[in-house]
Amino acid sequence: MLTNVGIPGLILILVIALIIFGPKKLPEMGRAVGDTLKEFKKSTRELTEDKEEKK
């Protein structure tokens, strides 16, 4: 789906996000997305470890 987004596309997305959310809200949103991804990876890792232990 997003495999064809290049550098110009990413810049356009960032500019649109900056216009919509403003410079103060953007770092907070980035931090929230990062925390969510970190928690998702941690949960996935725990599930795969549990599955491997049961084998």
C-alpha positions as a Markdown table, in Angstrom:
| # | Residue | x | y | z |
|---|---|---|---|---|
| 1 | Met | 0.0 | 0.0 | 0.0 |
| 2 | Leu | 2.6 | 2.5 | 1.0 |
| 3 | Thr | 5.5 | 0.9 | -0.9 |
| 4 | Asn | 5.5 | 3.6 | -3.6 |
| 5 | Val | 5.8 | 6.6 | -1.3 |
| 6 | Gly | 9.2 | 8.2 | -1.9 |
| 7 | Ile | 11.0 | 11.1 | -0.4 |
| 8 | Pro | 8.8 | 13.8 | -2.0 |
| 9 | Gly | 5.7 | 11.9 | -0.8 |
| 10 | Leu | 7.0 | 11.8 | 2.8 |
| 11 | Ile | 7.8 | 15.5 | 2.7 |
| 12 | Leu | 4.3 | 16.3 | 1.5 |
| 13 | Ile | 2.8 | 14.2 | 4.2 |
| 14 | Leu | 4.9 | 15.9 | 6.9 |
| 15 | Val | 4.0 | 19.4 | 5.6 |
| 16 | Ile | 0.3 | 18.5 | 5.6 |
| 17 | Ala | 0.5 | 17.1 | 9.1 |
| 18 | Leu | 2.4 | 20.2 | 10.2 |
| 19 | Ile | -0.3 | 22.5 | 8.7 |
| 20 | Ile | -3.2 | 20.4 | 10.2 |
| 21 | Phe | -1.8 | 19.8 | 13.7 |
| 22 | Gly | 0.6 | 22.6 | 14.2 |
| 23 | Pro | 4.2 | 22.6 | 15.4 |
| 24 | Lys | 3.4 | 22.1 | 19.1 |
| 25 | Lys | 1.2 | 19.1 | 18.7 |
| 26 | Leu | 3.3 | 17.2 | 16.1 |
| 27 | Pro | 6.1 | 16.1 | 18.6 |
| 28 | Glu | 3.5 | 14.9 | 21.1 |
| 29 | Met | 1.8 | 12.8 | 18.4 |
| 30 | Gly | 5.2 | 11.4 | 17.2 |
| 31 | Arg | 6.0 | 10.4 | 20.8 |
| 32 | Ala | 2.6 | 8.8 | 21.2 |
| 33 | Val | 3.1 | 6.8 | 18.0 |
| 34 | Gly | 6.6 | 5.7 | 19.0 |
| 35 | Asp | 5.3 | 4.6 | 22.4 |
| 36 | Thr | 2.5 | 2.7 | 20.8 |
| 37 | Leu | 4.8 | 0.9 | 18.4 |
| 38 | Lys | 7.2 | 0.1 | 21.2 |
| 39 | Glu | 4.4 | -1.5 | 23.3 |
| 40 | Phe | 3.1 | -3.4 | 20.3 |
| 41 | Lys | 6.6 | -4.9 | 19.6 |
| 42 | Lys | 7.0 | -5.8 | 23.2 |
| 43 | Ser | 3.6 | -7.5 | 23.3 |
| 44 | Thr | 4.4 | -9.4 | 20.0 |
| 45 | Arg | 7.8 | -10.5 | 21.4 |
| 46 | Glu | 6.1 | -11.8 | 24.6 |
| 47 | Leu | 3.5 | -13.7 | 22.6 |
| 48 | Thr | 6.1 | -15.3 | 20.4 |
| 49 | Glu | 8.2 | -16.3 | 23.4 |
| 50 | Asp | 5.2 | -17.8 | 25.1 |
| 51 | Lys | 4.4 | -19.8 | 22.0 |
| 52 | Glu | 8.0 | -21.1 | 21.7 |
| 53 | Glu | 8.0 | -22.1 | 25.4 |
| 54 | Lys | 4.8 | -24.2 | 24.9 |
| 55 | Lys | 6.4 | -26.2 | 22.0 |
